């Protein structure tokens, strides 16, 4: 079963594949995406962009690269967020040809709310004993480090 109660078609047989599949379900297939979209009144893709911009103002090119999209799509996203009063375009401090996209006070508050919703621990993780959580964190940190190489 996935985090949303759906059954996998073919469960992975080896432990590493099983672990990867479960992590994907926990992170990608949970109801928090819907919850955050409902709370902010935005599609999750727009929430994702807003959270990135709130973390650090960036150019449209940087936003497109961060989102893994083309610049024209990033422009559409920013236009919509700007219309809703969540972001604004500002002059770049060192390059007059470029604008920085930054959150407004309302956008910062919305991104903070999204982070609160998305940051809530799954009940199964919250129920683990501290030594188990420490071991899980250690293992995931090790996997993350080895993936960066």
ABEGO torsion letter per residue (X at the ends): XBAAGBBBABBBABAAAAAAAAAAAAAAABAAAAAAAAAAGBBAAAAAAAAAAAABBBBAAAAAAAAGBBAAAAAAAAAAAAAAGABBBBBBAABAABBBBBBBAAAAAAAAAAAAAAABBBAAAAABBAAAAAAAAAAAAAAAAAAAX
